[in-house]
Amino acid sequence: MRALITGVTGQDGLYLSELLLSKGYEVYGLIRGQNNPKYELVEKTVPGVKLLTGDLTDFSSILRALSVAQPDEIYNLGAISFVAYSWENAQLTSDVTGKGVLNILEATRLWAGDDLDKVRFYQASSSEMFGKVQEVPQRESTLLWPRSPYGVAKVFGHYMTINYRESYGMHASSGILFNHESPRRGPEFVTRKVSLAVARIALGLQSEIVMGNLDSKRDWGFAGDYVEAMWRMLQQEHADDYVVATGETHSIRELLEVAFSEAGIAEWEHLVKQDPRFIRPAEVDLLIGDPAKARSVLGWEPKVGFEELVRMMVRSDLAEQKQLARL
């Protein structure tokens, strides 16, 4: 089996590459730009992946990648995925996270031609599409009401994937993934921002952490668990959409409490400052997914719980920061 992964440099791309390589796949990863600083990260972490240069906004580069990789499965994980950044760069987010999905779907259709059945497609949809939630918990049938340029772009990609499935019979599935984290998460995301800051505070390298809304709640899972759900979707006879979540919700305040606890800091409130700059223009207050369909159809269950996940991330950052500071 051969697979092409866009967004291979992100946490999901790395975990998915490891999973597919362990199953004997030949894995190709699409990487953007010349001298991409994450090139070495991918080569070091998953040396079995063959890297191809391309860009979701460049239709011809996607066609070239498809012709080289000749994939049986395509996993479109590529996106501008930091929600706060999407407010500052709404047009670029729309081009990459939204129209980029159309580009790769259309490139796949043209490349496969009359033999469209030979390839299966996965689209990384997002719980941010639910935004101003219309029911709790959120499931596949819940009305989408995005509250950020990122969420709007993801809705476009989600419905375009459904459209190609229904119009052309493409085996195209979407995973509506709720927040999933890991030690490989970028430091701009709130979970890694917390684990990194807590580690540095515990080592005396930082004095405080500045946060936004501490009462926001999310359904957090482990990225390493969630990539298995992606793979399982493409093993089904019929394509479909699935919510991938833990079914539990936790606040930023709980995240901080567990993180400081792992670092051995009991009294932590005075170490956390709040700044309105970190509060979204249109906040998403409560996201919690109903993974019943993924559980019953895919046989998928999350293995790593919230507390274990946070502690894992803090331990990883403590080890990394000790090494960097030579403590």
C-alpha positions as CSV (number, residue, x, y, z in Angstrom):
1,M,0.0,0.0,0.0
2,R,1.1,3.5,-0.8
3,A,0.0,6.7,1.0
4,L,0.5,10.4,0.4
5,I,0.2,12.7,3.5
6,T,-0.1,16.5,3.3
7,G,0.8,18.3,6.5
8,V,3.4,15.6,7.2
9,T,5.5,18.0,9.4
10,G,2.7,18.4,12.0
11,Q,2.0,16.2,15.0
12,D,-0.7,14.3,13.2
13,G,1.5,13.8,10.1
14,L,4.3,12.4,12.2
15,Y,2.1,10.0,14.2
16,L,0.2,8.9,11.1
17,S,3.5,8.3,9.2
18,E,4.7,6.1,12.1
19,L,1.4,4.1,12.1
20,L,1.4,3.6,8.3
21,L,5.1,2.6,8.2
22,S,4.5,0.1,11.0
23,K,1.8,-1.5,8.8
24,G,4.2,-1.8,5.9
25,Y,3.0,1.2,3.8
26,E,5.2,3.1,1.4
27,V,4.7,6.6,2.7
28,Y,5.1,9.9,0.9
29,G,4.9,13.3,2.6
30,L,4.2,16.6,0.9
31,I,6.3,19.4,2.3
32,R,6.0,23.1,1.5
33,G,8.8,25.4,0.4
34,Q,12.5,25.2,-0.3
35,N,14.7,24.6,2.8
36,N,11.7,24.0,5.0
37,P,13.0,24.1,8.6
38,K,10.9,21.0,9.5
39,Y,12.5,18.9,6.8
40,E,15.1,17.6,9.2
41,L,12.5,16.9,11.8
42,V,10.6,14.6,9.5
43,E,13.8,12.9,8.3
44,K,14.9,12.3,11.9
45,T,11.5,11.3,13.3
46,V,10.2,9.1,10.4
47,P,13.2,8.4,8.2
48,G,11.1,6.0,6.1
49,V,9.0,8.8,4.7
50,K,9.8,9.9,1.1
51,L,9.4,13.7,1.0
52,L,8.0,15.6,-2.0
53,T,7.9,19.3,-2.4
54,G,4.5,20.8,-3.0
55,D,1.9,23.3,-1.8
56,L,-1.9,23.0,-1.4
57,T,-2.3,26.3,-3.1
58,D,-0.3,25.1,-6.2
59,F,-2.5,22.8,-8.2
60,S,0.3,21.6,-10.5
61,S,2.6,20.6,-7.6
62,I,-0.2,18.4,-6.2
63,L,-0.6,16.7,-9.5
64,R,3.1,16.1,-9.7
65,A,3.1,14.6,-6.2
66,L,0.2,12.3,-7.0
67,S,2.0,11.1,-10.2
68,V,5.2,10.3,-8.2
69,A,3.5,8.8,-5.1
70,Q,0.8,6.8,-7.0
71,P,-1.1,6.6,-3.7
72,D,-3.8,4.1,-2.7
73,E,-4.7,6.4,0.2
74,I,-4.4,10.2,0.5
75,Y,-4.5,11.9,3.9
76,N,-5.1,15.7,3.6
77,L,-3.8,17.0,7.0
78,G,-2.2,20.2,5.5
79,A,-3.7,23.4,6.8
80,I,-3.0,26.7,8.6
81,S,-4.2,25.2,11.8
82,F,-3.6,27.9,14.5
83,V,-7.0,29.5,15.1
84,A,-5.6,32.8,16.5
85,Y,-3.4,33.2,13.4
86,S,-6.4,32.8,11.2
87,W,-7.9,36.1,12.5
88,E,-4.8,37.9,11.4
89,N,-4.5,36.1,8.0
90,A,-8.0,35.3,7.0
91,Q,-7.4,35.2,3.3
92,L,-4.3,33.0,3.4
93,T,-6.2,30.7,5.8
94,S,-9.0,30.5,3.4
95,D,-6.7,29.7,0.5
96,V,-4.8,26.9,2.2
97,T,-7.3,25.4,4.7
98,G,-10.3,25.9,2.5
99,K,-9.5,26.1,-1.2
100,G,-6.5,23.8,-0.7
101,V,-9.0,21.0,-0.1
102,L,-10.7,21.7,-3.4
103,N,-7.3,21.7,-5.1
104,I,-6.3,18.2,-3.8
105,L,-9.8,16.8,-4.4
106,E,-9.9,18.0,-8.0
107,A,-6.2,16.9,-8.6
108,T,-7.1,13.5,-7.3
109,R,-10.1,13.2,-9.5
110,L,-8.2,14.2,-12.6
111,W,-5.2,12.0,-11.8
112,A,-7.3,8.9,-11.1
113,G,-9.5,9.5,-14.2
114,D,-11.8,6.6,-14.9
115,D,-10.2,4.6,-12.2
116,L,-11.4,6.7,-9.2
117,D,-12.0,3.6,-7.1
118,K,-8.3,3.0,-6.9
119,V,-7.7,5.8,-4.3
120,R,-9.3,6.7,-1.0
121,F,-9.2,10.2,0.5
122,Y,-9.2,11.5,4.0
123,Q,-10.0,15.1,4.9
124,A,-9.0,16.5,8.3
125,S,-12.1,18.3,9.4
126,S,-12.3,20.0,12.8
127,S,-14.5,20.5,15.9
128,E,-14.0,24.3,15.3
129,M,-16.6,23.9,12.6
130,F,-19.2,23.6,15.4
131,G,-18.2,27.0,16.8
132,K,-21.3,28.4,18.4
133,V,-22.5,25.0,19.4
134,Q,-26.1,24.1,18.6
135,E,-26.3,20.9,20.6
136,V,-24.3,19.2,23.3
137,P,-22.5,16.9,22.7
138,Q,-21.7,17.5,19.1
139,R,-22.2,14.7,16.6
140,E,-22.0,14.2,12.8
141,S,-25.5,15.7,12.3
142,T,-25.0,18.8,14.4
143,L,-25.5,22.1,12.6
144,L,-22.1,23.8,11.8
145,W,-21.7,27.4,13.1
146,P,-18.0,28.3,12.8
147,R,-16.7,31.4,14.8
148,S,-13.3,31.9,13.2
149,P,-11.8,32.2,9.7
150,Y,-10.1,28.8,10.4
151,G,-13.5,27.2,11.3
152,V,-15.2,28.7,8.2
153,A,-12.3,27.4,5.9
154,K,-12.7,24.0,7.5
155,V,-16.4,24.0,6.8
156,F,-15.7,24.7,3.1
157,G,-13.3,21.8,2.9
158,H,-15.7,19.5,4.8
159,Y,-18.6,20.2,2.5
160,M,-16.4,20.1,-0.6
161,T,-15.3,16.6,0.5
162,I,-18.9,15.5,0.9
163,N,-19.7,17.0,-2.5
164,Y,-17.0,15.1,-4.3
165,R,-18.1,11.9,-2.6
166,E,-21.7,12.4,-3.6
167,S,-21.0,13.8,-7.1
168,Y,-18.2,11.6,-8.3
169,G,-18.5,8.5,-6.1
170,M,-15.1,9.3,-4.6
171,H,-14.2,7.3,-1.5
172,A,-13.7,10.5,0.5
173,S,-14.2,10.5,4.3
174,S,-13.9,13.4,6.8
175,G,-12.7,13.0,10.4
176,I,-14.3,15.7,12.6
177,L,-11.5,15.7,15.1
178,F,-11.8,17.4,18.4
179,N,-8.7,18.9,20.1
180,H,-5.9,16.4,20.1
181,E,-2.5,17.1,21.6
182,S,0.9,15.6,22.2
183,P,4.5,16.5,23.1
184,R,4.8,17.1,19.3
185,R,2.2,19.9,19.4
186,G,3.5,23.4,18.4
187,P,4.2,25.8,21.3
188,E,1.6,28.3,20.0
189,F,-1.2,25.9,20.9
190,V,-2.6,26.3,24.4
191,T,-1.9,22.8,25.7
192,R,1.8,23.0,24.7
193,K,2.0,26.6,25.7
194,V,1.0,25.5,29.2
195,S,3.2,22.4,29.4
196,L,6.2,24.3,28.2
197,A,5.7,27.3,30.5
198,V,5.1,25.0,33.5
199,A,8.3,23.1,32.8
200,R,10.2,26.3,32.5
201,I,8.7,27.8,35.7
202,A,9.5,24.6,37.6
203,L,13.2,24.8,36.4
204,G,13.4,28.5,37.3
205,L,13.7,29.6,33.7
206,Q,10.4,31.6,33.6
207,S,8.4,33.5,36.2
208,E,4.8,33.3,35.0
209,I,2.4,32.3,32.2
210,V,0.0,34.7,30.5
211,M,-3.3,33.2,29.4
212,G,-6.7,34.2,28.1
213,N,-10.1,32.7,29.1
214,L,-9.4,30.1,31.8
215,D,-13.0,28.9,31.7
216,S,-13.1,27.7,28.1
217,K,-13.7,24.0,27.8
218,R,-12.4,21.5,25.3
219,D,-12.6,17.8,24.5
220,W,-8.9,16.9,24.5
221,G,-7.4,13.6,23.4
222,F,-4.0,12.2,22.3
223,A,-3.0,12.8,18.7
224,G,-1.4,9.3,18.6
225,D,-4.8,7.7,19.2
226,Y,-6.6,9.9,16.7
227,V,-4.5,9.0,13.7
228,E,-5.6,5.4,14.0
229,A,-9.2,6.6,13.6
230,M,-8.1,8.3,10.3
231,W,-6.6,5.1,9.0
232,R,-9.7,3.0,10.0
233,M,-12.0,5.4,8.1
234,L,-10.2,4.5,4.8
235,Q,-10.4,0.8,5.5
236,Q,-14.3,0.9,5.4
237,E,-16.2,-0.3,2.3
238,H,-18.1,3.0,2.2
239,A,-16.8,6.5,2.9
240,D,-18.5,8.6,5.6
241,D,-17.9,11.3,8.2
242,Y,-17.0,10.6,11.8
243,V,-16.6,12.6,15.0
244,V,-13.4,11.6,16.7
245,A,-13.4,12.7,20.4
246,T,-13.1,11.5,24.0
247,G,-16.6,12.5,25.0
248,E,-15.2,14.4,28.0
249,T,-14.7,18.1,28.5
250,H,-12.1,19.9,30.6
251,S,-11.4,23.6,31.2
252,I,-8.2,25.5,30.8
253,R,-8.1,25.8,34.5
254,E,-8.1,22.0,34.9
255,L,-5.3,21.8,32.3
256,L,-3.2,24.2,34.4
257,E,-3.9,22.4,37.6
258,V,-2.8,19.0,36.3
259,A,0.2,20.5,34.5
260,F,1.5,22.3,37.7
261,S,0.8,19.2,39.7
262,E,3.0,17.1,37.5
263,A,5.8,19.7,38.0
264,G,5.3,19.5,41.8
265,I,3.8,23.0,42.2
266,A,0.7,23.0,44.4
267,E,0.1,26.7,44.7
268,W,0.0,28.0,41.1
269,E,-2.7,30.6,40.8
270,H,-0.2,33.5,41.4
271,L,1.9,32.2,38.5
272,V,-0.9,32.7,36.0
273,K,-1.8,36.1,34.6
274,Q,-4.7,36.8,32.3
275,D,-4.5,39.2,29.3
276,P,-7.5,40.2,27.1
277,R,-5.2,39.9,24.0
278,F,-5.5,36.1,24.3
279,I,-9.3,36.1,24.2
280,R,-10.8,35.4,20.8
281,P,-13.1,38.0,19.1
282,A,-15.8,35.3,19.0
283,E,-15.2,32.7,21.7
284,V,-16.0,29.0,21.4
285,D,-16.9,28.2,25.0
286,L,-17.8,24.5,25.1
287,L,-16.8,21.8,22.7
288,I,-17.5,18.1,23.5
289,G,-17.8,15.4,20.9
290,D,-20.0,12.3,20.7
291,P,-17.7,9.5,19.3
292,A,-20.5,6.9,19.3
293,K,-20.4,6.4,15.5
294,A,-16.6,6.0,15.5
295,R,-16.9,3.5,18.3
296,S,-19.6,1.4,16.7
297,V,-18.5,1.5,13.0
298,L,-14.8,1.9,13.2
299,G,-14.2,0.0,16.5
300,W,-12.1,3.0,17.7
301,E,-11.6,4.0,21.3
302,P,-9.2,6.6,22.7
303,K,-6.5,5.0,24.9
304,V,-4.9,8.0,26.6
305,G,-7.0,10.0,29.1
306,F,-6.8,13.8,29.7
307,E,-4.7,13.7,32.9
308,E,-2.2,11.1,31.4
309,L,-1.9,13.3,28.3
310,V,-1.2,16.5,30.2
311,R,1.4,14.8,32.4
312,M,3.0,13.2,29.4
313,M,3.5,16.6,27.8
314,V,4.9,18.2,31.0
315,R,7.4,15.4,31.5
316,S,8.5,15.7,27.9
317,D,9.0,19.5,28.2
318,L,10.8,19.1,31.5
319,A,13.3,16.7,29.9
320,E,13.8,18.9,26.9
321,Q,14.2,22.2,28.8
322,K,16.7,20.5,31.2
323,Q,18.7,19.4,28.3
324,L,18.6,22.8,26.6
325,A,19.5,24.6,29.8
326,R,22.0,21.9,30.7
327,L,20.5,21.6,34.2
